Amino acid sequence: MSALPTANLKLSDVADALGMSLVNISMYAVFNNTAVNGDGLDSTYCAGADAAEKLSNLRTTPYNLGKFRGYDHSGGGGLYTAIICYHSTSKTPCGGISMSTTVYSTQGAIFFAYINQQEIYSDSGGNTIADAGWYSDDEVNWFLWDSSRLRWVDSTVCTSIITINAAGPYASQLAACLSGGKGDDYYFLPTGSNTVPVTGDEVYTDFGLTNPCASGYYVDGFYVSWWRIGLNGVVIEHGKC
């Protein structure tokens, strides 16, 4: 991020740099914003031997917008809040591998960064954009960050993944129910309270939910329920044997 303009500086320029709302902004709110980085204040306009003294000078009345001349709001730290969160690069974060990480934002949580479409960084100075992928505060509510477009693009809520032993695929529902064949473990996120896949569920061969089941008919290990997989592991019909 660049320094603020040193000519024709407006209150809205400073508010925007600090990530503030541009509705009903006031000098008091801007000068007392906790995101102001004292190291970024130009001592030519805002006198002080160190960051603390310059901040003290900034907040004395009468307020003078000139104190922000040349303000570099990216340097020296203090502008961004550290967010300890989880990061996943899987296609879907539900059941995938996630790692604990720390990112930095003007917001205090990943949820608020997503809601307010605020950028996240890998350093406290806001110099390096955080890696792309899914981020979460609690490993339940996940938000997808697109580092190339500098925006949040998706969200999902992870419910409990169900593991089910089933046989398939077969060419028909009858063949599945009469198979008596050896079953394998499959994984799916239920759309409701069902414990076997039903129409609309997505079924995978791995717990990370990255490899969709092949098309065809499947039957549960007790040969009670059957379901038919279409494209991309999606159940397109189901029933009882």
TAVEN-V111834 format. One record per helix or strand. SS is the DSSP state (hx for helix, st for strand). FROM is the first residue (numbers start at 1). TO is the last residue. If there is no record, write none. Layout:
BEGIN
ss/from/to
SS/FROM/TO
SS/FROM/TO
END
This chain:
BEGIN
ss/from/to
hx/11/17
hx/27/31
hx/38/40
hx/51/58
hx/65/68
st/81/88
st/99/105
hx/110/115
st/121/121
st/129/129
st/133/136
st/141/146
st/151/157
st/161/170
hx/173/177
st/184/189
st/202/204
st/212/212
st/216/220
st/225/229
hx/231/233
st/234/240
END
